[in-house]
Amino acid sequence: MHTREEIQKAYTEWQEKTYKKNLEKFPERLPRFTTVSNSPIDPLYVPTDTTDNYNEKIGYPGQYPFTRGIQPTMYRGRFWTMRQYAGFGTAKESNERYRYLLDAGQTGLSVALDLPTQIGYDSDDPIADGEIGKVGVAIDTLADMETLFGGIPLDKVSTSMTINAPASVLLAMYIAVAQKQGTSADKISGTIQNDILKEYMARGTYIYPPKQSMRLITNIFEYCKKEVPKWNTISISGYHIREAGSTAAQEVGFTLADGIAYVEAAIKTGLDVDEFAGQLSFFFNAHNDMLEEVAKYRAARRMWARIMKERFGAKKAKSMMLRFHTQTAGSTLTAQQVDNNIVRVTIQTLAAVLGGTQSLHTNSRDEALALPTESSVRIALRTQQIVAYESGVADTIDPLAGSHYVETMTDQIEKEALEYIATIDAMGGMVEAIEKGYPQTEIQNASYQSIKDLEHNKRIIVGVNKFQIKEKDPEGLMRIDQRVQTEQIKFLQKVRAERNNDDVNRALAVLKTAAEGSDNLMPLILDAVKSYASIGEICNTMRGVFGEYKEHVTV
């Protein structure tokens, strides 16, 4: 067994006698090697680069600090949930796609909602014109939700919904559909994104000001703790932060800072941390730099475990576990040579799996051009299945642990992310940091640097700034027909004509009064949903009390 001093001495000798002499004859292909996040990469990593504190920093799967994974057996027990994000047009069309995906071997549903739904407007609102069913499925009332999940037993599948500002309304609709199927709320499982803070800094589908939005989020925490215990009440999202142009360390730092803000808000309402922390989940990006991404996930797990234990005094192991969903990076997909995207998604899939994700969506080859076709979605799902069943990477736990490079990168991302959290703490927390524009500016600067590197060929994207070819115009793309808007509005008008409008008005009036006070709004939103009040009517009722958030732009 060699000592660290002996290893370091041998490494120095290799650098001087072998590596540098070789460079004189054969220079390296780049003057400077960096990750996608622009972190420097050394030519070689050795044991002296990594920690001696194995048990404290790396440890074992299923044990604090969970660097190596949150389950003792990981994928040797069962694979990650293969949850393809899908939704378009009307609820009927999306239901057909969901059933197709389940028949193809998908193990969980992930619902994409159209833009009007995401910002709480009905399909017949003038602001929704031209957007209905385009980037997801249109949901106006409980009737749409009933169609969306028709023939899909909600006690048998886990469902994720990418919804934020109106998350309380969509969750209420899902609960109501389950109850109509004969399944009680305590039997359903899934996730709502419900992460409003990242909307203010990276995505933009907010409705209410931060304080009122945080009230709704903590109302959901409190309600689900008692009524829907299997539900993940929030998916704290780094995905959109990364899509906006952040580095890996920024993705981790800003996402966990958001998580800290949600935990603090819940504790202020009187909830004990161990009552709700086990229902928190996270959502991360899987980018192209595979080894940096693996290190990112490992660093995030370790950081969150320590934050929950040391900062918030959590005692339950489940409260300290960072459980996360991953989606491959939409921002890396190219309109040029779309088949290259299959390779990119495969690399990103490997990153997510090697990093220990709990569920995964793989993007489709043609998504830089349009919503994916069925054949493209099938290839994306098969990518996960081939990695799971054929690659061997799921057969041992955290197979890259001990790699001197991966462990060094894990430490480096943790260090940088903790520095971002410390800066945000000094500002008074994430809400205050957002109001000052701090995370937005940091993300914009990182994005700008990435674009500059691409324009100056410091970063190569195959088919875009190197290895270009002449291509024919794409054929067979999926398009959403204008008839979708007409059909959706017609169906909404039919629901309004057939429902009991006295019940709707009564439910909305009770909700308005409660919003003016301090009661938990979830039971009242559920009552409004069951009366077939529309998402626009419910959100407008709360808009009338809470107001709307307007972004403060400084030049």
C-alpha positions as CSV (number, residue, x, y, z in Angstrom):
1,M,0.0,0.0,0.0
2,H,1.5,3.3,-1.1
3,T,1.2,6.4,1.0
4,R,-0.4,9.6,-0.4
5,E,3.1,11.2,-0.4
6,E,4.5,8.3,-2.5
7,I,1.6,8.6,-4.9
8,Q,2.0,12.3,-5.2
9,K,5.7,11.9,-5.8
10,A,5.2,9.3,-8.6
11,Y,2.5,11.5,-10.2
12,T,4.9,14.5,-10.2
13,E,7.6,12.4,-11.8
14,W,5.1,11.2,-14.5
15,Q,4.2,14.8,-15.3
16,E,7.8,15.9,-15.7
17,K,9.4,12.8,-17.3
18,T,6.6,11.4,-19.4
19,Y,3.6,13.8,-19.9
20,K,5.4,17.1,-20.6
21,K,8.1,15.5,-22.9
22,N,5.3,13.9,-24.9
23,L,3.6,17.3,-25.2
24,E,6.7,18.7,-26.9
25,K,6.3,16.2,-29.8
26,F,2.5,15.8,-29.8
27,P,0.6,18.9,-28.5
28,E,-2.9,18.3,-27.2
29,R,-5.8,19.1,-29.4
30,L,-7.1,22.0,-27.3
31,P,-5.2,24.7,-25.4
32,R,-7.6,24.3,-22.5
33,F,-10.0,21.5,-21.6
34,T,-13.2,22.4,-19.8
35,T,-16.6,20.8,-19.0
36,V,-19.8,22.0,-20.6
37,S,-20.0,24.3,-17.5
38,N,-16.6,25.7,-18.3
39,S,-14.9,24.1,-15.3
40,P,-11.2,23.2,-16.0
41,I,-10.3,19.6,-16.6
42,D,-6.9,18.3,-15.6
43,P,-5.2,15.7,-17.8
44,L,-5.2,13.1,-15.1
45,Y,-6.7,12.5,-11.7
46,V,-5.1,10.4,-9.0
47,P,-5.9,9.3,-5.4
48,T,-4.4,12.4,-3.9
49,D,-7.1,14.5,-5.7
50,T,-9.8,12.8,-3.7
51,T,-10.8,12.6,0.0
52,D,-9.5,10.4,2.8
53,N,-12.9,10.7,4.5
54,Y,-14.6,7.9,2.6
55,N,-17.3,7.0,5.1
56,E,-18.2,10.6,5.8
57,K,-18.3,12.0,2.3
58,I,-19.0,9.0,0.0
59,G,-20.3,6.2,2.2
60,Y,-22.8,3.6,1.1
61,P,-26.0,3.4,-0.8
62,G,-29.1,3.9,1.4
63,Q,-27.1,5.6,4.2
64,Y,-26.4,9.2,5.1
65,P,-25.2,11.3,3.3
66,F,-26.6,9.3,0.3
67,T,-23.8,10.3,-2.1
68,R,-24.0,6.8,-3.6
69,G,-27.8,6.6,-3.9
70,I,-30.9,6.7,-1.7
71,Q,-31.8,3.0,-1.9
72,P,-29.5,0.2,-0.6
73,T,-30.0,-1.9,-3.8
74,M,-30.7,0.9,-6.3
75,Y,-31.4,-0.7,-9.8
76,R,-30.6,-4.2,-8.6
77,G,-33.9,-4.0,-6.8
78,R,-36.0,-2.3,-9.6
79,F,-35.3,0.1,-12.4
80,W,-36.0,3.8,-12.4
81,T,-39.5,4.8,-13.4
82,M,-39.6,5.3,-17.2
83,R,-41.8,8.3,-17.3
84,Q,-42.2,9.8,-20.8
85,Y,-43.4,13.4,-20.7
86,A,-46.4,13.7,-23.1
87,G,-49.5,15.7,-23.8
88,F,-50.9,17.6,-26.8
89,G,-54.1,18.8,-28.3
90,T,-57.3,17.6,-26.6
91,A,-57.6,15.3,-23.6
92,K,-58.9,12.5,-25.8
93,E,-55.8,12.7,-28.1
94,S,-53.4,12.7,-25.1
95,N,-55.2,9.8,-23.5
96,E,-54.6,7.8,-26.6
97,R,-50.9,8.6,-26.4
98,Y,-50.7,7.7,-22.7
99,R,-52.3,4.3,-23.4
100,Y,-49.9,3.7,-26.3
101,L,-46.9,4.5,-24.1
102,L,-48.1,2.3,-21.2
103,D,-48.6,-0.6,-23.7
104,A,-45.1,0.1,-25.0
105,G,-43.7,-0.5,-21.5
106,Q,-43.7,2.9,-19.9
107,T,-44.0,2.6,-16.1
108,G,-45.3,6.1,-15.2
109,L,-47.2,9.0,-16.8
110,S,-45.8,12.5,-17.1
111,V,-48.4,15.1,-18.2
112,A,-47.4,18.1,-20.4
113,L,-50.0,20.9,-20.2
114,D,-50.6,23.7,-22.7
115,L,-49.5,27.2,-22.0
116,P,-53.0,28.6,-21.2
117,T,-53.4,25.8,-18.6
118,Q,-50.0,26.5,-17.1
119,I,-50.9,30.2,-16.5
120,G,-54.5,29.6,-15.4
121,Y,-56.6,30.7,-18.3
122,D,-59.5,28.9,-20.0
123,S,-59.3,27.9,-23.6
124,D,-61.9,30.5,-24.6
125,D,-60.0,33.4,-23.0
126,P,-58.7,35.8,-25.7
127,I,-55.2,35.5,-24.3
128,A,-55.2,31.7,-25.1
129,D,-55.9,32.2,-28.8
130,G,-53.4,30.2,-30.9
131,E,-51.9,28.4,-28.0
132,I,-54.5,25.7,-27.2
133,G,-53.1,22.2,-27.2
134,K,-49.8,23.4,-28.7
135,V,-47.1,22.5,-26.1
136,G,-49.2,20.2,-24.0
137,V,-52.8,19.1,-23.4
138,A,-55.6,21.6,-22.8
139,I,-57.3,21.2,-19.4
140,D,-60.2,23.5,-18.6
141,T,-62.4,21.5,-16.2
142,L,-62.7,18.2,-14.4
143,A,-64.4,16.9,-17.5
144,D,-61.2,17.2,-19.4
145,M,-59.3,15.4,-16.6
146,E,-61.8,12.6,-16.7
147,T,-61.2,12.1,-20.4
148,L,-57.4,12.4,-20.0
149,F,-57.3,9.5,-17.6
150,G,-60.1,7.4,-19.0
151,G,-59.3,3.7,-18.9
152,I,-56.2,4.4,-16.8
153,P,-56.5,3.1,-13.2
154,L,-55.0,5.8,-11.0
155,D,-54.4,3.4,-8.2
156,K,-52.0,1.5,-10.5
157,V,-49.9,4.2,-12.1
158,S,-47.8,7.0,-10.8
159,T,-48.4,10.4,-12.5
160,S,-46.3,13.5,-12.7
161,M,-47.7,16.8,-13.8
162,T,-45.5,19.7,-14.9
163,I,-47.6,22.4,-13.4
164,N,-46.6,25.3,-11.1
165,A,-48.8,28.4,-10.5
166,P,-52.1,26.4,-10.8
167,A,-50.7,23.2,-9.3
168,S,-53.3,23.2,-6.5
169,V,-56.1,23.2,-9.2
170,L,-54.6,20.3,-11.2
171,L,-53.9,18.2,-8.1
172,A,-57.5,18.8,-7.0
173,M,-58.7,17.6,-10.4
174,Y,-56.5,14.5,-10.2
175,I,-57.9,13.7,-6.8
176,A,-61.4,14.1,-8.0
177,V,-60.9,11.8,-11.0
178,A,-59.4,9.1,-8.7
179,Q,-62.3,9.4,-6.4
180,K,-64.7,9.0,-9.3
181,Q,-62.8,5.8,-10.2
182,G,-63.4,4.6,-6.7
183,T,-59.8,5.3,-5.5
184,S,-59.3,7.3,-2.3
185,A,-56.8,10.1,-2.2
186,D,-54.5,8.2,0.1
187,K,-54.0,5.5,-2.5
188,I,-52.8,7.7,-5.4
189,S,-49.1,8.5,-6.1
190,G,-47.3,10.9,-8.2
191,T,-45.8,14.4,-8.3
192,I,-46.8,18.0,-9.1
193,Q,-44.0,20.3,-10.0
194,N,-45.4,23.1,-7.9
195,D,-42.0,25.0,-7.9
196,I,-42.9,28.6,-8.4
197,L,-39.5,30.2,-7.4
198,K,-37.8,28.8,-10.5
199,E,-40.6,30.3,-12.6
200,Y,-39.6,33.8,-11.5
201,M,-36.0,33.3,-12.3
202,A,-35.9,30.9,-15.4
203,R,-39.3,30.1,-17.0
204,G,-42.0,32.6,-16.5
205,T,-45.3,30.7,-16.0
206,Y,-46.1,32.5,-12.8
207,I,-49.5,34.0,-11.8
208,Y,-49.5,35.4,-8.3
209,P,-46.8,37.3,-6.3
210,P,-44.2,35.2,-4.4
211,K,-45.8,35.5,-1.0
212,Q,-49.2,34.4,-2.1
213,S,-47.7,31.6,-4.3
214,M,-45.7,30.3,-1.3
215,R,-49.0,30.2,0.7
216,L,-50.5,27.9,-1.9
217,I,-47.5,25.7,-1.9
218,T,-47.5,25.3,1.9
219,N,-51.3,24.7,1.8
220,I,-50.6,21.8,-0.5
221,F,-47.8,20.5,1.8
222,E,-50.2,20.6,4.8
223,Y,-53.2,19.1,2.9
224,C,-51.2,16.2,1.3
225,K,-49.5,15.3,4.6
226,K,-53.0,14.3,5.9
227,E,-55.0,13.4,2.8
228,V,-52.6,12.3,0.0
229,P,-49.5,10.9,1.9
230,K,-48.1,9.0,-1.2
231,W,-48.0,12.2,-3.3
232,N,-44.8,14.2,-3.9
233,T,-46.0,17.7,-3.1
234,I,-43.3,19.5,-5.0
235,S,-40.6,18.8,-7.6
236,I,-38.0,21.4,-7.0
237,S,-36.7,22.0,-10.5
238,G,-33.2,22.6,-11.6
239,Y,-34.1,21.4,-15.1
240,H,-35.4,24.8,-16.3
241,I,-32.6,26.7,-14.6
242,R,-30.1,24.6,-16.7
243,E,-32.2,25.0,-19.8
244,A,-32.0,28.8,-19.3
245,G,-28.2,28.5,-19.6
246,S,-26.8,27.9,-16.1
247,T,-23.8,25.8,-15.2
248,A,-24.0,22.5,-13.4
249,A,-23.0,24.1,-10.1
250,Q,-25.6,26.9,-10.5
251,E,-28.2,24.3,-11.3
252,V,-27.5,22.6,-8.0
253,G,-26.9,25.7,-5.9
254,F,-30.1,27.6,-7.0
255,T,-32.3,24.5,-6.9
256,L,-31.3,23.6,-3.4
257,A,-31.6,27.3,-2.3
258,D,-35.2,27.1,-3.6
259,G,-35.6,23.9,-1.6
260,I,-34.4,25.7,1.5
261,A,-36.9,28.5,0.9
262,Y,-39.8,25.9,0.7
263,V,-38.7,24.1,3.8
264,E,-38.4,27.4,5.7
265,A,-41.9,28.5,4.6
266,A,-43.4,25.2,5.6
267,I,-41.8,25.3,9.1
268,K,-43.1,28.9,9.5
269,T,-46.7,27.6,9.1
270,G,-46.1,25.2,12.0
271,L,-45.3,22.0,10.2
272,D,-42.5,19.8,11.6
273,V,-39.8,19.2,9.1
274,D,-40.1,15.4,9.4
275,E,-43.9,15.7,8.7
276,F,-43.5,16.9,5.1
277,A,-39.8,16.6,4.0
278,G,-40.3,13.0,2.8
279,Q,-42.8,14.3,0.2
280,L,-40.3,16.7,-1.4
281,S,-38.7,15.7,-4.7
282,F,-36.4,17.3,-7.2
283,F,-36.1,17.5,-11.0
284,F,-32.7,17.8,-12.7
285,N,-31.4,18.2,-16.2
286,A,-29.3,15.5,-17.9
287,H,-26.8,17.4,-20.1
288,N,-24.2,16.2,-22.6
289,D,-21.1,16.2,-20.3
290,M,-21.8,12.8,-18.9
291,L,-19.2,12.7,-16.1
292,E,-19.9,16.2,-14.9
293,E,-23.6,15.3,-14.7
294,V,-22.9,12.2,-12.7
295,A,-20.9,14.3,-10.3
296,K,-23.7,16.8,-10.1
297,Y,-26.3,14.4,-9.0
298,R,-23.9,12.9,-6.4
299,A,-23.0,16.3,-5.0
300,A,-26.7,17.4,-4.8
301,R,-27.7,14.2,-2.8
302,R,-24.9,14.8,-0.3
303,M,-25.6,18.5,0.0
304,W,-29.3,18.0,0.6
305,A,-28.7,15.3,3.2
306,R,-26.5,17.7,5.2
307,I,-28.8,20.7,4.7
308,M,-31.8,18.8,6.1
309,K,-29.8,17.2,9.0
310,E,-27.6,20.1,10.0
311,R,-29.7,23.2,9.1
312,F,-33.2,21.9,9.7
313,G,-32.6,19.2,12.3
314,A,-34.4,16.5,10.3
315,K,-34.2,13.1,12.1
316,K,-35.9,10.7,9.6
317,A,-33.6,9.3,6.9
318,K,-36.4,9.8,4.4
319,S,-36.4,13.6,5.2
320,M,-32.7,13.7,4.2
321,M,-33.0,11.8,0.9
322,L,-32.9,13.8,-2.3
323,R,-35.2,11.9,-4.6
324,F,-35.1,13.2,-8.2
325,H,-36.6,12.9,-11.6
326,T,-34.4,13.6,-14.6
327,Q,-35.2,14.8,-18.2
328,T,-32.6,14.8,-20.9
329,A,-31.6,18.3,-22.1
330,G,-34.0,19.8,-24.6
331,S,-31.6,22.7,-25.1
332,T,-29.0,20.3,-26.6
333,L,-31.3,19.0,-29.3
334,T,-30.6,20.3,-32.8
335,A,-32.8,21.0,-35.8
336,Q,-29.8,20.0,-38.0
337,Q,-29.3,16.3,-38.5
338,V,-32.0,15.3,-36.1
339,D,-30.9,11.6,-35.9
340,N,-27.8,12.9,-34.0
341,N,-30.2,13.7,-31.2
342,I,-30.7,10.0,-30.5
343,V,-27.0,9.7,-29.7
344,R,-27.1,12.8,-27.4
345,V,-30.1,11.5,-25.6
346,T,-28.4,8.1,-25.1
347,I,-25.4,9.8,-23.5
348,Q,-27.7,11.9,-21.3
349,T,-29.6,8.7,-20.3
350,L,-26.4,7.1,-19.2
351,A,-25.6,10.2,-17.1
352,A,-28.9,10.1,-15.3
353,V,-28.7,6.3,-14.6
354,L,-25.1,6.4,-13.6
355,G,-26.0,9.3,-11.3
356,G,-28.8,7.4,-9.6
357,T,-32.0,9.0,-10.8
358,Q,-35.4,7.7,-9.5
359,S,-37.3,8.4,-12.8
360,L,-36.4,9.6,-16.3
361,H,-37.9,11.1,-19.4
362,T,-35.9,10.8,-22.6
363,N,-36.5,13.5,-25.2
364,S,-37.3,12.5,-28.8
365,R,-35.2,13.1,-31.9
366,D,-37.5,15.6,-33.6
367,E,-38.4,17.9,-30.6
368,A,-36.2,20.7,-31.9
369,L,-38.7,21.0,-34.8
370,A,-42.1,20.0,-33.4
371,L,-43.9,17.9,-30.9
372,P,-42.6,14.3,-31.2
373,T,-44.2,11.7,-33.5
374,E,-45.2,8.3,-32.1
375,S,-42.2,6.6,-33.7
376,S,-39.8,9.2,-32.2
377,V,-41.3,8.7,-28.8
378,R,-40.9,5.0,-29.1
379,I,-37.2,5.3,-29.9
380,A,-36.8,7.6,-26.9
381,L,-38.5,5.0,-24.6
382,R,-36.5,2.2,-26.2
383,T,-33.3,4.1,-25.4
384,Q,-34.1,3.8,-21.7
385,Q,-35.1,0.2,-22.0
386,I,-31.8,-0.7,-23.8
387,V,-29.8,1.1,-21.2
388,A,-31.7,-0.8,-18.5
389,Y,-31.8,-4.3,-19.9
390,E,-28.7,-4.5,-22.2
391,S,-26.0,-2.1,-21.1
392,G,-25.1,-3.5,-17.7
393,V,-24.7,-0.1,-16.1
394,A,-27.7,-0.8,-13.8
395,D,-26.3,-4.1,-12.5
396,T,-24.0,-2.6,-9.8
397,I,-24.6,0.4,-7.6
398,D,-22.9,3.8,-8.3
399,P,-20.4,2.2,-10.7
400,L,-18.3,5.4,-11.1
401,A,-17.7,5.9,-7.4
402,G,-14.0,6.0,-6.7
403,S,-13.1,7.4,-10.0
404,H,-10.6,10.1,-9.1
405,Y,-12.1,12.4,-11.7
406,V,-15.7,11.9,-10.7
407,E,-15.0,12.2,-7.0
408,T,-13.0,15.4,-7.5
409,M,-15.7,16.9,-9.7
410,T,-18.3,15.9,-7.1
411,D,-16.4,17.9,-4.5
412,Q,-15.9,20.8,-6.8
413,I,-19.6,21.1,-7.7
414,E,-20.5,20.9,-4.1
415,K,-18.0,23.7,-3.2
416,E,-19.3,26.0,-5.9
417,A,-23.0,25.3,-5.2
418,L,-22.5,25.9,-1.4
419,E,-20.9,29.3,-2.3
420,Y,-24.1,30.3,-4.2
421,I,-26.3,29.2,-1.3
422,A,-24.1,31.3,1.1
423,T,-24.5,34.3,-1.1
424,I,-28.3,33.8,-1.3
425,D,-28.5,33.4,2.5
426,A,-26.6,36.7,2.9
427,M,-29.3,38.4,0.8
428,G,-32.0,37.1,3.1
429,G,-33.1,34.0,1.2
430,M,-34.1,33.0,-2.3
431,V,-37.2,35.2,-2.5
432,E,-35.2,38.3,-1.8
433,A,-32.4,37.1,-4.1
434,I,-34.9,36.8,-7.0
435,E,-36.4,40.2,-6.3
436,K,-32.8,41.6,-6.5
437,G,-32.2,39.7,-9.8
438,Y,-29.2,37.8,-8.5
439,P,-29.9,34.2,-9.8
440,Q,-31.3,35.6,-13.1
441,T,-28.1,37.6,-13.7
442,E,-25.8,34.7,-12.9
443,I,-27.8,32.4,-15.3
444,Q,-27.7,35.0,-18.0
445,N,-24.0,35.5,-17.7
446,A,-23.3,31.8,-17.9
447,S,-25.7,31.5,-20.9
448,Y,-23.9,34.3,-22.7
449,Q,-20.5,32.7,-22.1
450,S,-21.8,29.4,-23.6
451,I,-23.1,31.2,-26.7
452,K,-19.8,33.1,-27.1
453,D,-17.9,29.8,-26.9
454,L,-20.1,28.3,-29.6
455,E,-19.8,31.2,-31.9
456,H,-15.9,31.2,-31.6
457,N,-15.8,27.4,-32.1
458,K,-14.5,26.8,-28.6
459,R,-17.4,24.4,-28.2
460,I,-18.4,22.1,-31.0
461,I,-21.9,20.9,-31.7
462,V,-21.9,18.3,-34.3
463,G,-23.9,19.3,-37.4
464,V,-24.2,22.9,-36.2
465,N,-20.8,24.5,-36.2
466,K,-18.9,21.5,-37.5
467,F,-19.6,18.5,-39.7
468,Q,-22.5,20.3,-41.4
469,I,-24.3,18.8,-44.4
470,K,-27.0,20.0,-46.8
471,E,-30.4,18.6,-45.7
472,K,-33.9,18.4,-47.2
473,D,-36.7,20.1,-45.5
474,P,-38.1,17.8,-42.7
475,E,-41.1,15.7,-43.4
476,G,-43.7,13.9,-41.3
477,L,-43.6,16.3,-38.4
478,M,-46.4,16.4,-35.9
479,R,-48.6,19.5,-36.2
480,I,-51.5,20.6,-34.0
481,D,-54.5,21.4,-36.2
482,Q,-56.6,24.5,-35.7
483,R,-59.6,22.2,-35.1
484,V,-58.2,21.4,-31.6
485,Q,-58.9,25.0,-30.5
486,T,-62.4,24.9,-32.0
487,E,-63.2,21.5,-30.4
488,Q,-61.8,22.5,-27.0
489,I,-63.8,25.7,-26.8
490,K,-66.9,23.9,-27.9
491,F,-66.5,21.3,-25.2
492,L,-65.8,23.9,-22.5
493,Q,-69.0,25.7,-23.5
494,K,-70.9,22.4,-23.3
495,V,-69.6,21.8,-19.8
496,R,-70.6,25.3,-18.7
497,A,-74.1,24.8,-20.1
498,E,-74.7,21.4,-18.4
499,R,-73.2,22.0,-14.9
500,N,-75.1,23.5,-12.0
501,N,-73.9,27.1,-12.1
502,D,-75.4,27.9,-8.7
503,D,-73.0,25.3,-7.2
504,V,-70.1,26.8,-9.2
505,N,-70.8,30.3,-8.0
506,R,-71.2,29.2,-4.4
507,A,-67.9,27.3,-4.4
508,L,-66.1,30.2,-6.0
509,A,-67.5,32.7,-3.4
510,V,-66.4,30.5,-0.5
511,L,-62.9,30.2,-2.1
512,K,-62.7,34.0,-2.5
513,T,-63.6,34.6,1.2
514,A,-61.0,32.0,2.3
515,A,-58.3,33.5,0.1
516,E,-58.9,36.8,1.9
517,G,-58.2,35.1,5.2
518,S,-55.6,32.5,6.2
519,D,-57.4,29.1,5.8
520,N,-55.9,26.2,3.8
521,L,-57.4,26.6,0.3
522,M,-56.9,23.1,-1.0
523,P,-60.3,21.7,0.3
524,L,-62.1,24.6,-1.2
525,I,-60.3,24.4,-4.5
526,L,-61.3,20.7,-4.5
527,D,-64.9,21.6,-3.9
528,A,-64.8,24.1,-6.8
529,V,-63.2,21.5,-9.1
530,K,-65.9,19.0,-8.3
531,S,-68.6,21.6,-9.2
532,Y,-66.9,21.7,-12.6
533,A,-65.6,25.3,-12.1
534,S,-63.0,25.9,-14.8
535,I,-59.3,26.5,-14.2
536,G,-59.7,30.1,-15.4
537,E,-62.6,30.7,-13.0
538,I,-60.7,29.3,-10.0
539,C,-57.5,31.1,-10.8
540,N,-59.3,34.4,-11.6
541,T,-61.0,34.2,-8.2
542,M,-57.6,34.0,-6.5
543,R,-56.2,36.7,-8.9
544,G,-58.9,39.0,-7.7
545,V,-57.6,38.6,-4.1
546,F,-53.8,38.0,-4.6
547,G,-53.1,40.1,-7.7
548,E,-50.7,39.2,-10.4
549,Y,-46.9,39.2,-10.3
550,K,-45.2,41.6,-12.7
551,E,-41.5,41.1,-13.3
552,H,-39.3,44.1,-12.3
553,V,-36.8,44.6,-15.2
554,T,-33.8,46.8,-14.5
555,V,-31.6,48.1,-17.2
